[in-house]
Amino acid sequence: METKKKKMKMMTLDQMKDKDIGKIGTEERDKYEFDLRMEVLGEMIKSVRKERKLTQEQLGELIGVQKSQISKLERSAKNVTIETILKVFNALKANIKFSVQMNDAEFKVA
């Protein structure tokens, strides 16, 4: 009895995203990438807060928000203003650098 071996097609992560979510530039892919970046930002805030040995409540007091807002921010930063994010990193004494790309122009804040 002869068994046939199936060849498994190898795909990169980007190829899988293109196939399952949509190509870069599509609305679905842009939303996915944005949500992912906001989750990473939230995790960064949580990590730095813990490194500074602050509770969510203490960080909230430093920037004038409730503990629950810090908790939401750490889970996902997508529903927060840039002003709040800047206040958080300032309170954490963290240096931040980011860039905004719009069409052919790029703006950097360091």
Backbone bond lengths (Angstrom), bond angles and torsions (degrees), N, CA, C in turn:
res aa  C-N    CA-C-N  psi(-1)  N-CA   C-N-CA  omega(-1)  CA-C   N-CA-C  phi
1 M - - - 1.438 - - 1.528 109.43 -
2 E 1.282 115.02 124.87 1.454 120.78 -175.40 1.528 109.65 -99.05
3 T 1.311 116.14 130.89 1.461 119.51 177.01 1.514 108.91 -104.80
4 K 1.297 114.29 139.18 1.456 119.19 178.17 1.521 108.61 -93.83
5 K 1.297 113.62 134.36 1.458 118.74 176.58 1.517 108.56 -91.90
6 K 1.301 114.70 129.80 1.453 119.38 176.06 1.520 108.73 -87.84
7 K 1.309 114.59 133.31 1.449 118.56 176.26 1.519 108.44 -85.00
8 M 1.285 114.16 130.70 1.445 119.66 178.73 1.524 108.13 -89.56
9 K 1.306 116.73 126.93 1.446 120.73 179.87 1.523 108.99 -79.89
10 M 1.306 114.56 128.73 1.455 119.91 179.27 1.525 108.79 -88.04
11 M 1.328 115.44 137.69 1.459 121.40 178.23 1.521 109.09 -134.62
12 T 1.306 115.64 145.71 1.459 119.35 173.71 1.524 108.18 -79.34
13 L 1.312 115.78 166.31 1.458 119.91 177.65 1.526 110.04 -61.21
14 D 1.324 116.88 -41.53 1.465 119.83 178.96 1.526 111.41 -62.70
15 Q 1.318 117.69 -39.04 1.469 120.81 177.78 1.527 110.37 -64.71
16 M 1.332 116.61 -40.04 1.468 119.92 178.10 1.526 110.77 -64.64
17 K 1.338 116.53 -42.14 1.465 119.88 177.95 1.526 110.20 -62.29
18 D 1.343 116.40 -44.22 1.471 120.55 178.69 1.520 110.44 -56.82
19 K 1.321 116.29 -43.42 1.463 121.82 -176.22 1.533 111.69 -72.42
20 D 1.325 116.60 -46.60 1.467 120.81 -171.66 1.528 114.81 -90.39
21 I 1.332 117.49 -29.92 1.458 120.52 -176.07 1.522 111.34 -108.48
22 G 1.304 115.57 -37.45 1.462 121.22 -177.61 1.517 109.64 131.34
23 K 1.287 115.39 159.91 1.463 120.41 -178.86 1.518 110.66 -72.55
24 I 1.339 115.66 157.78 1.462 121.82 176.91 1.516 108.28 -57.02
25 G 1.324 115.55 133.87 1.455 121.02 -179.43 1.519 113.13 102.27
26 T 1.349 116.60 -16.68 1.466 118.55 176.37 1.528 108.45 -80.62
27 E 1.309 116.36 155.52 1.460 121.14 -177.83 1.534 111.52 -58.52
28 E 1.325 117.02 -42.94 1.471 121.10 -178.15 1.526 110.91 -64.06
29 R 1.338 116.51 -43.71 1.462 120.37 -178.51 1.525 110.79 -68.50
30 D 1.334 117.16 -41.85 1.458 120.33 179.07 1.526 111.05 -61.09
31 K 1.336 117.12 -41.92 1.459 121.17 178.43 1.525 110.42 -63.72
32 Y 1.339 116.50 -43.88 1.467 121.11 178.72 1.528 110.53 -59.54
33 E 1.329 117.22 -47.96 1.463 121.38 -177.71 1.530 110.81 -64.80
34 F 1.340 117.51 -40.10 1.462 121.77 178.06 1.525 110.23 -62.92
35 D 1.333 116.80 -48.78 1.464 120.93 -179.53 1.525 110.87 -59.65
36 L 1.319 116.26 -40.40 1.463 120.91 179.33 1.526 110.86 -63.63
37 R 1.327 117.11 -44.43 1.472 120.07 178.86 1.529 110.72 -63.41
38 M 1.320 117.68 -37.35 1.458 120.38 -179.51 1.525 111.40 -69.60
39 E 1.329 117.20 -34.65 1.467 120.26 175.73 1.519 110.34 -66.41
40 V 1.334 116.52 -41.52 1.466 120.65 178.61 1.526 110.19 -63.77
41 L 1.324 117.11 -41.50 1.461 120.94 178.33 1.529 110.27 -61.08
42 G 1.316 117.16 -43.60 1.459 121.22 177.59 1.520 111.88 -60.26
43 E 1.336 115.83 -42.23 1.470 120.21 178.35 1.524 111.27 -65.31
44 M 1.344 116.33 -36.80 1.467 119.91 177.76 1.524 110.45 -63.33
45 I 1.324 116.36 -43.55 1.466 120.63 179.35 1.521 110.16 -60.91
46 K 1.316 116.43 -45.19 1.470 120.87 179.44 1.527 110.84 -61.29
47 S 1.318 116.15 -44.72 1.457 121.25 -178.52 1.529 111.24 -62.49
48 V 1.332 117.19 -45.88 1.462 120.71 -179.74 1.527 110.34 -67.21
49 R 1.333 116.98 -39.71 1.467 120.31 178.30 1.525 110.39 -58.58
50 K 1.326 116.18 -46.13 1.468 120.09 -179.50 1.528 111.19 -66.95
51 E 1.332 116.06 -38.07 1.461 120.71 177.58 1.528 110.57 -60.43
52 R 1.339 116.08 -35.52 1.465 121.84 179.03 1.526 112.00 -84.07
53 K 1.337 115.54 1.98 1.475 122.62 177.88 1.533 112.01 58.69
54 L 1.338 115.08 43.89 1.461 121.04 176.56 1.518 109.50 -110.49
55 T 1.330 116.25 144.88 1.459 120.46 171.89 1.531 107.78 -83.51
56 Q 1.321 116.13 166.64 1.460 119.97 175.32 1.528 110.09 -60.47
57 E 1.312 115.68 -38.47 1.464 120.51 179.91 1.529 110.86 -64.05
58 Q 1.320 117.17 -44.03 1.468 120.74 179.92 1.525 111.28 -63.62
59 L 1.335 117.04 -42.87 1.455 120.23 178.44 1.523 110.25 -64.16
60 G 1.309 116.50 -41.55 1.454 120.92 177.15 1.525 111.70 -58.66
61 E 1.321 116.59 -42.70 1.464 120.52 178.59 1.527 111.37 -63.05
62 L 1.331 116.92 -37.70 1.467 120.77 -179.96 1.525 112.96 -63.10
63 I 1.330 116.46 -31.90 1.468 118.72 -177.04 1.526 112.86 -111.06
64 G 1.334 117.39 -0.26 1.459 120.92 174.60 1.520 115.05 83.21
65 V 1.334 116.87 34.13 1.466 120.24 175.78 1.525 109.43 -130.45
66 Q 1.318 115.41 166.41 1.466 121.22 178.86 1.525 111.06 -76.01
67 K 1.326 115.56 157.36 1.466 122.58 176.78 1.534 110.52 -54.46
68 S 1.333 116.56 -39.01 1.466 120.39 -177.20 1.533 111.54 -62.06
69 Q 1.348 117.45 -32.78 1.454 119.94 177.94 1.522 111.20 -69.39
70 I 1.316 117.20 -36.72 1.469 120.81 176.65 1.527 109.19 -65.73
71 S 1.321 116.85 -41.79 1.454 121.43 178.29 1.532 110.79 -59.44
72 K 1.334 117.25 -46.90 1.467 121.51 178.35 1.522 110.84 -62.32
73 L 1.321 116.45 -41.78 1.458 121.83 -179.77 1.522 110.78 -61.71
74 E 1.316 117.17 -41.30 1.459 120.56 -179.23 1.526 112.22 -69.74
75 R 1.322 117.22 -27.78 1.474 120.14 177.40 1.524 111.13 -77.12
76 S 1.316 116.11 -37.70 1.463 121.03 177.81 1.515 108.42 -168.65
77 A 1.321 115.99 128.68 1.460 120.65 -176.13 1.523 112.39 -92.29
78 K 1.335 118.03 13.28 1.462 118.94 -172.29 1.517 114.75 -75.26
79 N 1.300 119.71 -15.77 1.465 121.05 179.16 1.523 111.72 -111.71
80 V 1.315 116.38 37.39 1.456 120.51 -177.65 1.532 108.43 -129.80
81 T 1.313 115.55 152.77 1.463 119.12 -179.45 1.533 110.60 -81.59
82 I 1.321 114.68 157.93 1.468 120.44 175.44 1.531 109.06 -59.88
83 E 1.320 116.27 -38.21 1.466 120.88 179.73 1.528 110.91 -56.80
84 T 1.334 116.71 -44.36 1.470 120.35 179.55 1.516 110.87 -65.63
85 I 1.318 116.87 -42.48 1.471 120.31 179.13 1.527 109.79 -61.33
86 L 1.322 117.13 -43.34 1.466 120.37 178.60 1.526 111.08 -63.70
87 K 1.336 117.46 -40.34 1.472 121.21 177.13 1.528 110.86 -61.46
88 V 1.330 115.75 -42.52 1.470 120.33 -179.21 1.524 110.21 -61.81
89 F 1.331 116.70 -50.92 1.466 118.78 -178.34 1.522 111.71 -66.66
90 N 1.323 117.61 -33.03 1.461 120.85 175.43 1.531 109.95 -63.68
91 A 1.332 116.63 -45.51 1.474 121.05 179.17 1.528 110.93 -63.59
92 L 1.335 116.25 -31.83 1.461 120.53 179.59 1.531 111.97 -84.28
93 K 1.348 115.42 -0.57 1.463 121.18 -178.23 1.528 111.19 55.81
94 A 1.310 114.79 43.22 1.464 121.17 -179.97 1.521 109.22 -108.20
95 N 1.311 115.87 137.62 1.461 120.47 174.81 1.518 108.46 -79.96
96 I 1.325 115.85 136.13 1.450 118.81 178.04 1.522 109.82 -126.61
97 K 1.302 114.07 146.09 1.456 122.37 175.04 1.511 106.40 -136.96
98 F 1.315 117.05 132.24 1.451 118.80 174.76 1.512 109.08 -148.71
99 S 1.307 115.28 159.72 1.455 119.98 178.79 1.520 108.77 -130.33
100 V 1.307 114.55 150.00 1.455 122.09 177.75 1.522 106.68 -120.01
101 Q 1.309 116.43 126.53 1.457 120.72 178.76 1.518 108.77 -110.69
102 M 1.312 115.51 125.21 1.461 121.84 178.57 1.524 107.01 -131.21
103 N 1.330 115.68 113.76 1.459 121.09 -177.06 1.524 109.55 51.53
104 D 1.326 117.80 -117.75 1.456 120.30 -177.55 1.532 113.22 -96.31
105 A 1.321 117.06 -3.06 1.470 120.37 -177.64 1.528 110.00 -99.63
106 E 1.307 115.93 146.75 1.468 120.93 176.83 1.515 108.39 -130.80
107 F 1.327 115.94 132.70 1.449 122.06 179.49 1.520 107.71 -116.95
108 K 1.323 116.61 134.11 1.464 120.54 179.76 1.508 109.70 -120.94
109 V 1.328 114.97 139.80 1.457 122.04 174.46 1.518 106.21 -121.11
110 A 1.309 115.28 122.93 1.465 118.16 -178.25 1.503 110.16 -124.99
